[in-house]
């Protein structure tokens, strides 16, 4: 089955076309990505076919409509597909709705996403726009499927989901822990289960990137995750605040005369690593480099971020009753040898000990990087969310129906 994957950002559009066979073996046929498509002027267009090297072009494109047309036409021009109808289904790593399984993107499901757009403004609205444009180009015959991020976390006990707000907010508004990065944590855990030949493990997966989260897995299921009701929770995010004191937010709103929309923009676009570092970017690499060069605010920011990860490892060790393995995924965690060292430093008392040579030699690659005498196995596990999305898109299309979160089991 030929499946296209759309990964939509507020200003970017990433895509892949995959061929998944009856044994669920996946071959990447092509990839095409655009950035800066919500601002007029130059955008970076990166693309490749099969296993070829990625090519970068600078082009002039504006808006999802023109960007989608450009990407799909590039796939045809370069022989990835011959025509639009070669795409048998299209999948999206959708963030939040109400049903939150693997769902055909019907008007009802799209309405759910729209209703929760305030909770995930930098995700849901761009997705809704892009999904609408894909539907126009591909036509009504090609099924569009959303694989919702919270679906992986359905197994978290309800007593961990409640958040201490008035009961009415929980029952009538659905304000509770949802959890995100489901496809990434699902992929990383499946890879560890394959490497360890069992899913009967106490596992912590750490996804660090433009947004970040930590997940606790016990015997093959998610039992806790750092992100809560919204993506503005848990660890410090690139531009989002992470966990915060609600009264602190209300105090700032009152003192600064901020309305709800203004306050949301501040904590979603001007908070997190960007807001703390103060150098005009949320790029972890730039902030880390500035910290090494002596920028004290950037140093404070990096320390706060890494300290947050360390705290969740400790908390989740208690939740799990010990740790058998830790896996690092996402750009920051996969390629940050110093970051991994700082996160896991001085944890020998927990049985956690890195092998410094392996940590450096295998930076960015799938590898076991724990010391021989470490009681906890430590892995680098480059994540692959698109494979997870394609797997469940295929299931939905073959079954002719949506999948509930409890049905969504992914193993490698």
Buried (B, 14 or more C-beta within 10 A) or exposed (E): BBBBBBBBBBBBBBBBBBBBEEEBEBEBBBBBBBBBBBEEEEBBBBBBBEEEEEEEEEEEBBBBBBBBBBBBEBBEEBEBBEEBEBBBBBBBBBBBBEBBBBBBBEEEBBEBBEEBBEBBBBBBBBBBBBBBBBBEBBEEEBBBBBBBBBBBBBBBEEEBBEEEEEEEBBEEEEBBBBBBBBBBBBBBBBBBBEBBEEBEBBBBBBBBBBBBBBBBBBEBBBBBBBBBBBBBBBBBBBBBBBEBEEEEBEEBBEEEEBEEEEBBBBBBBEBBBBBBBBBEBBBBEBBBEBBEEEBEBBBBBBEBBBEBBBEBBEBBBEBBEEBBBBBBBBBBBBBBBBBBBBBBEEBBEBBBBBBEEBBBEBBEEBBBBBBEEBBBBBBBBBBBBBBBBBBBBBBBBEEEEBBBBEBBEBEE
